[in-house]
Amino acid sequence: MKSNFLYDKCRGLIAFILILYPNPNALAQGMVIYSALPHYGLKLKNNSEMNYENFYSKTFHSLDESVSESYLVNSKIENYTGRINPKSYLNAGSKRFTLTGELPLSETKIIPLNALATTGVSLSFGVALHINQNVAWWERKYRSFYISEDGANALYADKFGHFIGAYATGYFVREGLIFSGVSWDESILYGSITALLTQTYIEVKDGFAKNTGFSPSDLAADFLGACFFYSQHYVPFLQNFSPKWQYTPPGLINVSQKSPTNTFLDNYNAITSWWSVNIHNLFFANESIWPKWLDIGFGYGINGYYSNNMTSSFLIGLDVNMVELLPDGFPFWNWFKQSLNLIKFPMPAVEFSSSGTKFYVFYPLAIL
């Protein structure tokens, strides 16, 4: 009787505190403790002693993890029924965000209006991409299909463009599918497939264009980009490595604007490809030695593109994780700052090339 009385009083006291204390996070924490009482040492109906140490170490440890890493989005208590576990919705230890601020569904349940909006946006981007490629490479330049390996044309700098093109396509398609009500697992799969099909369509069309031809290495890079996007979700270690794309208008960095087409996507003098490495999650996940927002980037670019004096350049520099650097806000802002992690912003870097070693305060801007 005494044990049951103490058990009921503990739960009653916490319930009373929840009513009086209006802080949403405290409310969420209290609810976690309240629901945990029957399990960790306080299930006095079956145990004669209250194991405070067991209760504190298990309940409060899991509480800290659940409150700091879960999605109490905008200080609201979310209903996780039918949605994935918050602990599985992380990226290299950092929070992920959706367009709505809610967790992805665990099973597909299409939301008609969202699906209609996603379809419209996707078709618009698809048509715009087709028009861009058509004007740049395909229009009035048709011939019979042929294969042309073009790796040396840009010292393979273009291959990373294909890689991140597939990767980014997979990302945005996945986000649109989640917004439309497609489950987490299916959105990853369909995003990867759509990315590969989109890039393959472009490569096949190139095969019928006089100035390009079908490039096996381009398709291989497309395939690897889509596969890497898919694999990151099931091999968490890969989440510590993020492909990023950096473009700077040629006039700002005093490089040639010459390229095979008039589209900025083909001017590799102004493009640098990066791999950003999450140092904190790799080496200091349980320590505060290294800032969570600070990463290290390894880049590759070329100088003298579309000329007879083309050279490679290799870079190492600092990078930022926008999810950790920028403050949380309303759902679309959170999703937007997450999407910014596809882009490399100017940061201190060291460039190694045949011309020597050069330090930049804000690569590639020659401010100092």
C-alpha positions as CSV (number, residue, x, y, z in Angstrom):
1,M,0.0,0.0,0.0
2,K,2.8,2.4,0.9
3,S,4.6,1.7,-2.4
4,N,1.5,2.2,-4.5
5,F,0.7,5.4,-2.5
6,L,4.2,6.8,-3.2
7,Y,3.9,5.9,-6.9
8,D,0.6,7.6,-7.3
9,K,1.8,10.7,-5.4
10,C,4.9,11.0,-7.7
11,R,2.7,11.0,-10.8
12,G,0.2,13.3,-9.3
13,L,2.9,15.9,-8.3
14,I,4.3,15.9,-11.8
15,A,0.9,16.3,-13.3
16,F,0.2,19.3,-11.0
17,I,3.5,20.9,-12.0
18,L,2.7,20.5,-15.7
19,I,-0.5,22.4,-15.2
20,L,1.1,25.3,-13.3
21,Y,4.2,25.7,-15.5
22,P,3.5,27.1,-19.0
23,N,6.9,26.6,-20.6
24,P,6.3,24.3,-23.6
25,N,9.7,22.6,-23.3
26,A,9.3,22.0,-19.6
27,L,5.8,20.6,-20.4
28,A,7.3,18.2,-22.9
29,Q,10.0,17.2,-20.5
30,G,7.5,16.6,-17.7
31,M,5.4,14.4,-20.0
32,V,8.4,12.3,-20.8
33,I,9.2,11.8,-17.1
34,Y,5.5,11.2,-16.3
35,S,5.3,8.4,-18.9
36,A,8.6,7.0,-17.8
37,L,7.6,6.5,-14.1
38,P,6.1,3.1,-14.6
39,H,9.4,1.8,-16.1
40,Y,12.6,2.9,-14.4
41,G,12.7,1.9,-10.8
42,L,9.5,3.7,-9.8
43,K,7.2,0.9,-10.7
44,L,6.7,0.4,-7.0
45,K,3.8,-1.9,-7.6
46,N,6.3,-4.6,-8.5
47,N,9.4,-3.3,-6.6
48,S,9.8,-2.6,-2.9
49,E,12.4,0.1,-3.3
50,M,12.6,3.3,-5.3
51,N,15.7,3.2,-7.4
52,Y,16.4,6.9,-7.8
53,E,19.8,6.4,-9.5
54,N,18.3,4.1,-12.1
55,F,15.4,6.4,-12.7
56,Y,17.6,9.5,-13.0
57,S,20.3,8.0,-15.2
58,K,17.9,6.4,-17.7
59,T,15.0,8.8,-17.7
60,F,16.9,12.1,-17.7
61,H,19.6,10.9,-20.1
62,S,17.0,9.8,-22.6
63,L,15.1,13.0,-21.8
64,D,18.0,15.2,-22.7
65,E,18.5,13.4,-25.9
66,S,14.9,13.5,-26.9
67,V,14.3,17.1,-26.1
68,S,17.5,18.4,-27.7
69,E,17.5,16.2,-30.8
70,S,13.8,15.6,-31.3
71,Y,11.3,17.8,-33.1
72,L,9.6,20.0,-30.6
73,V,9.3,22.3,-33.7
74,N,8.8,25.9,-32.7
75,S,8.3,24.8,-29.1
76,K,5.3,22.7,-30.0
77,I,4.7,19.2,-28.8
78,E,4.4,17.1,-31.9
79,N,2.2,14.0,-32.4
80,Y,4.6,11.3,-33.7
81,T,1.8,8.8,-34.5
82,G,2.3,7.7,-38.1
83,R,5.6,9.6,-38.4
84,I,9.3,8.4,-38.2
85,N,11.3,8.3,-35.0
86,P,12.9,11.8,-34.4
87,K,16.2,10.1,-33.6
88,S,16.3,8.7,-37.2
89,Y,15.7,12.1,-38.6
90,L,19.2,13.5,-38.1
91,N,22.0,14.3,-40.5
92,A,25.5,13.8,-39.0
93,G,24.2,14.6,-35.6
94,S,22.3,17.8,-36.7
95,K,18.6,18.3,-37.0
96,R,16.8,17.9,-40.3
97,F,13.9,20.0,-41.3
98,T,10.9,19.6,-43.7
99,L,9.0,22.3,-45.5
100,T,6.1,22.0,-43.0
101,G,8.2,21.6,-39.8
102,E,6.7,18.2,-39.2
103,L,8.4,14.8,-39.2
104,P,8.2,12.7,-42.4
105,L,5.5,10.1,-42.5
106,S,6.4,6.5,-41.8
107,E,3.7,5.4,-44.4
108,T,2.6,7.2,-47.5
109,K,-0.6,9.2,-47.2
110,I,-0.8,11.7,-50.1
111,I,-1.9,15.2,-49.3
112,P,-3.7,16.3,-52.5
113,L,-3.0,20.1,-52.4
114,N,0.6,19.6,-51.4
115,A,1.1,17.0,-54.1
116,L,-0.5,19.3,-56.7
117,A,1.9,22.2,-55.7
118,T,4.9,19.8,-55.8
119,T,3.9,18.6,-59.3
120,G,3.6,22.1,-60.6
121,V,7.0,23.3,-59.2
122,S,8.7,20.1,-60.5
123,L,7.3,20.5,-64.0
124,S,8.3,24.1,-64.1
125,F,11.9,23.3,-63.1
126,G,12.0,20.4,-65.5
127,V,10.8,22.5,-68.4
128,A,13.3,25.3,-67.5
129,L,16.2,22.8,-67.3
130,H,15.2,21.3,-70.7
131,I,15.1,24.8,-72.3
132,N,18.5,25.7,-70.9
133,Q,20.1,22.5,-72.1
134,N,18.3,22.8,-75.5
135,V,19.5,26.3,-76.1
136,A,23.0,25.6,-74.9
137,W,23.7,22.2,-76.5
138,W,20.9,20.6,-78.5
139,E,19.0,23.1,-80.6
140,R,19.6,22.6,-84.3
141,K,22.6,20.5,-83.6
142,Y,21.2,17.0,-84.0
143,R,22.9,14.0,-85.6
144,S,22.9,10.3,-85.1
145,F,23.7,8.9,-81.6
146,Y,27.4,8.6,-80.9
147,I,29.7,8.2,-77.9
148,S,32.4,10.7,-77.0
149,E,34.4,10.5,-73.8
150,D,35.1,14.1,-72.7
151,G,36.9,13.8,-69.4
152,A,40.0,15.7,-70.4
153,N,38.0,18.6,-71.8
154,A,37.7,20.2,-68.3
155,L,40.3,18.1,-66.5
156,Y,37.4,16.2,-65.0
157,A,36.1,19.2,-63.2
158,D,32.7,18.8,-64.9
159,K,32.3,15.3,-63.4
160,F,31.7,16.7,-60.0
161,G,29.1,19.0,-61.5
162,H,27.3,15.9,-62.7
163,F,27.7,14.2,-59.4
164,I,26.3,17.1,-57.4
165,G,23.6,17.7,-60.0
166,A,22.2,14.2,-59.4
167,Y,22.7,14.6,-55.6
168,A,20.9,17.9,-55.5
169,T,18.1,16.6,-57.7
170,G,17.6,13.7,-55.3
171,Y,17.5,16.1,-52.4
172,F,14.8,18.4,-53.8
173,V,12.7,15.6,-55.2
174,R,12.8,13.9,-51.8
175,E,11.8,17.1,-50.0
176,G,8.9,17.6,-52.4
177,L,7.7,14.1,-51.9
178,I,7.8,14.4,-48.1
179,F,5.8,17.6,-48.5
180,S,3.3,15.7,-50.6
181,G,2.8,13.0,-48.0
182,V,5.1,10.3,-49.3
183,S,6.8,8.2,-46.6
184,W,10.4,8.9,-45.6
185,D,11.8,5.6,-47.0
186,E,9.9,5.9,-50.3
187,S,10.8,9.6,-50.8
188,I,14.5,8.7,-50.5
189,L,14.1,5.9,-53.0
190,Y,12.0,7.8,-55.5
191,G,14.2,10.9,-55.1
192,S,17.3,8.8,-56.0
193,I,15.6,7.2,-59.0
194,T,14.2,10.5,-60.3
195,A,17.7,12.0,-60.0
196,L,19.3,9.2,-62.0
197,L,16.5,9.2,-64.7
198,T,16.7,13.0,-65.1
199,Q,20.5,13.0,-65.5
200,T,20.3,10.0,-67.9
201,Y,17.8,11.8,-70.0
202,I,20.3,14.7,-70.4
203,E,23.1,12.3,-71.3
204,V,21.1,10.5,-73.9
205,K,20.1,13.8,-75.5
206,D,23.8,14.8,-75.5
207,G,24.4,11.7,-77.5
208,F,22.4,13.1,-80.4
209,A,24.1,16.6,-80.3
210,K,27.0,17.4,-82.6
211,N,29.1,19.2,-80.1
212,T,28.8,16.8,-77.2
213,G,28.1,13.1,-77.7
214,F,27.2,10.6,-75.0
215,S,29.9,10.6,-72.3
216,P,30.2,7.4,-70.2
217,S,32.1,9.3,-67.5
218,D,29.3,11.8,-67.3
219,L,26.7,9.1,-66.7
220,A,29.0,7.4,-64.2
221,A,29.3,10.6,-62.2
222,D,25.5,11.0,-62.4
223,F,25.0,7.4,-61.1
224,L,27.5,7.9,-58.3
225,G,25.8,11.1,-57.2
226,A,22.4,9.4,-57.0
227,C,23.8,6.4,-55.2
228,F,25.7,8.5,-52.7
229,F,22.5,10.5,-51.9
230,Y,20.6,7.2,-51.4
231,S,23.5,5.6,-49.4
232,Q,23.8,8.5,-46.9
233,H,20.4,7.6,-45.5
234,Y,21.4,4.0,-44.7
235,V,25.1,4.4,-43.9
236,P,25.2,7.2,-41.3
237,F,28.9,7.5,-41.5
238,L,28.6,9.0,-45.1
239,Q,26.5,11.9,-43.7
240,N,29.8,13.4,-42.4
241,F,30.8,14.1,-46.1
242,S,28.7,16.6,-48.0
243,P,29.2,17.6,-51.7
244,K,29.0,21.4,-52.3
245,W,29.0,23.6,-55.3
246,Q,30.5,27.0,-55.5
247,Y,30.0,29.5,-58.3
248,T,31.3,33.1,-58.4
249,P,30.5,35.5,-61.2
250,P,33.7,35.8,-63.4
251,G,33.9,39.6,-63.1
252,L,34.3,39.3,-59.3
253,I,37.3,37.1,-59.4
254,N,38.9,38.3,-62.6
255,V,38.7,35.1,-64.6
256,S,37.8,34.5,-68.3
257,Q,34.1,34.3,-69.1
258,K,34.8,32.1,-72.1
259,S,33.0,28.7,-72.2
260,P,31.5,26.4,-74.8
261,T,28.0,27.9,-74.1
262,N,26.4,31.0,-72.7
263,T,25.2,29.3,-69.6
264,F,27.0,29.9,-66.3
265,L,26.9,26.2,-65.6
266,D,29.5,25.5,-68.2
267,N,32.1,28.1,-67.1
268,Y,34.5,26.1,-65.0
269,N,36.8,29.0,-64.4
270,A,34.2,30.3,-62.0
271,I,33.2,27.0,-60.4
272,T,34.8,25.1,-57.6
273,S,33.6,21.7,-56.3
274,W,33.9,20.8,-52.7
275,W,33.7,18.0,-50.2
276,S,32.7,19.3,-46.8
277,V,33.7,17.2,-43.8
278,N,31.9,17.4,-40.5
279,I,34.8,17.4,-38.1
280,H,32.7,17.8,-34.9
281,N,30.5,14.7,-35.6
282,L,33.5,12.6,-36.7
283,F,35.9,13.3,-33.9
284,F,34.3,15.5,-31.2
285,A,30.6,14.4,-31.0
286,N,30.6,14.2,-27.2
287,E,32.9,17.1,-26.6
288,S,32.7,20.9,-27.0
289,I,36.3,21.3,-28.4
290,W,35.2,21.9,-32.0
291,P,32.2,24.1,-32.9
292,K,29.3,22.2,-34.4
293,W,28.9,24.8,-37.2
294,L,32.6,24.7,-38.4
295,D,33.6,22.1,-41.0
296,I,36.6,21.6,-43.2
297,G,36.3,21.6,-47.0
298,F,38.5,20.0,-49.7
299,G,38.0,21.6,-53.1
300,Y,38.9,21.1,-56.8
301,G,38.8,23.6,-59.6
302,I,40.5,24.6,-62.8
303,N,42.2,27.7,-64.2
304,G,42.3,28.6,-67.9
305,Y,39.2,26.7,-68.9
306,Y,38.5,26.7,-72.6
307,S,42.1,27.6,-73.4
308,N,45.4,26.0,-74.2
309,N,46.8,26.6,-70.8
310,M,44.4,24.8,-68.5
311,T,45.6,23.8,-65.0
312,S,44.2,22.1,-61.9
313,S,43.9,23.7,-58.5
314,F,43.4,21.9,-55.1
315,L,42.1,23.6,-52.0
316,I,41.6,23.1,-48.3
317,G,39.6,25.6,-46.3
318,L,37.0,26.3,-43.7
319,D,33.3,25.7,-44.2
320,V,30.1,26.2,-42.3
321,N,27.2,24.0,-41.5
322,M,24.3,26.4,-42.0
323,V,21.9,24.3,-39.9
324,E,24.1,24.8,-36.9
325,L,25.3,28.4,-37.6
326,L,22.0,30.1,-38.3
327,P,19.2,30.3,-35.7
328,D,16.1,28.2,-35.9
329,G,12.9,29.9,-36.9
330,F,9.6,29.2,-38.8
331,P,9.5,25.9,-40.8
332,F,10.3,27.3,-44.2
333,W,13.3,29.2,-42.9
334,N,14.6,26.1,-41.2
335,W,14.3,24.1,-44.4
336,F,15.9,26.9,-46.4
337,K,19.0,27.1,-44.2
338,Q,19.3,23.3,-44.5
339,S,19.2,23.6,-48.3
340,L,21.9,26.2,-48.2
341,N,24.3,23.4,-47.2
342,L,24.4,22.4,-50.9
343,I,26.4,25.6,-51.5
344,K,29.9,26.5,-50.5
345,F,30.2,30.1,-49.3
346,P,33.4,32.2,-49.3
347,M,35.6,31.2,-46.4
348,P,39.4,31.2,-45.7
349,A,41.2,28.7,-47.9
350,V,44.6,27.7,-49.2
351,E,45.0,27.0,-52.9
352,F,47.6,24.7,-54.4
353,S,48.3,24.8,-58.1
354,S,51.1,24.9,-60.6
355,S,51.4,28.6,-60.0
356,G,52.2,28.0,-56.3
357,T,50.4,28.3,-53.0
358,K,48.0,31.1,-52.4
359,F,46.0,32.0,-49.3
360,Y,42.5,33.6,-49.5
361,V,40.6,35.2,-46.7
362,F,37.4,34.6,-48.5
363,Y,38.0,32.2,-51.4
364,P,37.7,32.8,-54.3
365,L,37.4,36.5,-53.7
366,A,40.9,38.2,-53.9
367,I,40.1,40.7,-51.2
368,L,43.5,40.5,-49.5
